[in-house]
Amino acid sequence: MPIPPTAPKRPRSLAREDIYAQLSTWIIDGTLQPEEPLRDLEIAGRLGVSRTPVREALRRLEDEGLVKTALNRWTRVAPLEVSQAAALYPVVEALEVLALQLAAPTLTAVDLTHLDDLNTQLRRALQDRDAGAAVEADTAFHDLWISKSGNPELQQTLRALKRKLRRIERAYFDAASAGQSSLAEHAAIITALERGEIVGALQALRINWQGSLERLQRSG
């Protein structure tokens, strides 16, 4: 497991947050693969902390569905499950449509140019077969109107939900054909916004989320 070299011990509360953040990042970005064992003693030794904050971090990750455990037997990175995407995508879609509806009247020509630039970044990442960069570009594309929605509760809820999808989306963007479809759907959103057709942009966003889920289910 790619854990950094032994580090000096840190305060327990800080260590717990650090361990949680590091492990969740490794799981989400694919450094730790699905079904990979997680040994609290090994993690604690390498990070220079006690086993207690490691166990607390692992329990938190289990609550989020990123870790699976069998009591007194094993702790592993949770497998990738398309069923989780099927449960989350419609919720995220509905909330993102609301975010775009709130943000659309305030979007500027600079914002629309930025959306086009992000879609170009996505295209390049797909050409390079760089799933990580593709996820980053896609996330930034959708985050533009989320951040412009003016509703902090909506922003926080959406970002927490979408964080759970990042592992699945990396697998999705490993499929070039699926990514190409997203490029076209993003372009339709941009075109509608450029024309001031907010209803059309909202429908194009729905098509993007629904199409992504259908492609993901076919590939899974």
N, C-alpha and C positions, 0 to 999 in steps of 0.2 A: 504494500500500500504506500503511495507516494506522500508520506508525512515528512515535514521539515525536520532538520536535525534537532537533537535535544536542546531544549531552551530552559532558561532559569525559571523557577517557580514564580507565579504571579498571584495577586490577590484572588481569592476564590470567586467572587462575583464577576470580576473582569475575565478570569480564565473561562468561566462558563459561557459568557457571551462570545468570547473569542473562538472557543472550540465550536460552539453552535454555528457561528458565521462561517468558519473555515470548512467544517464538514458539509454544511448545506451547499456551499459554493462548489466543493469538489463533486458532490452528488449531482447537482444541477448541470454543471459544465461537462460531466462525463469523465472527469478524472477518476472518480470511483464508479465502477461499472455496476449495472444492475446485478443483484445476487452476490456481490462481493462481500466477504466477511468483514465485520467491524469488531475488533477486539479492544475492549476498554483499557486493559492493562497495557497493551502495545501503544495505543494512542496517548495514554497518560504519560508513559515513559518518554516517548519521543517529544512531547510538548512540554515536559517538565512540570506537570501538575499532578494532583492526586486523582484517583479513579472517580471520586464522588462527582465533581463537576462534569467529567466526561459522561458518566451515566445520566446525569441530568440533561445534558445536551442531547444525548441519544434518545431519551424519552420524549423530549420536545420534538425531535425530528420524526419519531414514530407517530406522535399525535398529528403531525402534518402529512403523514403518509409517505415520507421519504425513506423511512427505515422500517424493517419488519423484525420481530423478535419471536423466539420460542423460549419460554421461561426456562432458565437454567440450561439451555441447550445452545442457542446461537443468536447472533444479531447480524443482520445483513442489510445491504442497500436494497430497497424495495424494487421489485421488478417493474418494468414499464408496462402499463395497462391502458389499452385504448378505451376501456370502459370508463376510466376516470375522465378522459377527454370528452367522452360522450355526455357525461354528467356536467362538466364544467363549461364546455363551449357555448351551449345555449344561454347560460347565465351571463357569461362574459359578453356574448353578442348583444344581449338586451341592454346591459349596462354601458357598453361602448356606443351603442346607437344613441343612448341618452346623452352621453358625453359629447358626441359629435353634434347632436341637436343643439346642445347648450353652447358649444364652441363655435359652430359654423358662422354665426353672424359677426363674430369678432376676428375671424381669420383674415390675415392680410396677404398681399401679393408676395411678401417675403416668406410667409408661412407656406404658401402654396409652392413656391420655388424650392423651399426646403424639403417638402414632401416629395417633389420630383427628384431632388438630389438623393434622398434616402432610398427611393425606389431604384435609382441607378446603382447605389451601393449594394442593394440586394441583388441586382442583376450580376454585378461583378463577383459577389461572393458565391453565387450559384455557379457561375462560369469557372471559378477557382475550386469548386467543390469544398468550400469552407463553410460547413454547417454552423459553426459558432458565430462567424461573422454575419451569416445570413440571419440568424436569430436576432443578433444585435440590431441589424438594420431594420428588420421587420418590427421589432419591439419599439424602436425609436420612431418609426413611421406612425404606428398607432398611438404612441404616447404623446405625439404632438397635440392632438385634439383632447386627449385626456387631461394634459397639463393646462390646456386653455379653457377647460370646462367651467372653471370658477367654483367648483364644488369639492372642497377638501375631503369630505366623507366618501364621495364617489371615487375620487382619485385613489384614496387609501384602499378602499375595497377592491377596486379593479387591479391594482398592483399586487395585492396579496393573492388574489385569485390567479392572475397570470403568472406569478412566480411558480405556482404549482405546475403550470403547463410547460415550463421551459425545457425540461428534459424531453418531453414528448415532441416539442417543436424542433429540437435538434435532430431527432430521428426523422421528422417530417421533411426538414430541409436537406436531409441527405439524399432525398429523391428529387432529382433535377426537374422532372416533369411536373411534380406537384408544385415546386417553387415557381416554375414558369407560369403556371395558372395564377398564382398569387400576384405576380408582376402585372398581368393583364387586369386583374381585379382592382389592384391598387391604382392603376392608370385610370380606370373608370371612375373611381372615387375622386381623383384629382380633377378630371375633366368636368365632372358635375359641379364640383366646388368652384372651378374657374368660371363656369357659366352662371353661377349663383343659383343652381338648382339643388336646394338643400334636400328636398324630398328624394330626388334622384341619388344624391350622395349617400343618404341614409340607406336606401335600397341597395346600392352598390356595396356598402359596408356589410349589410346582412348577407348578401351573396358571397362575399369574401369569407366570412366566418362559416357559413353553411357549406360552401364548397370545400374549404379547408378540412372540415370535419369529415365530409364524405370521402375525400381523397385519402385522409389518414386511415379511415376505416377500411378502405379498399387495400391499402398497403399493409395494414396489420393483419 
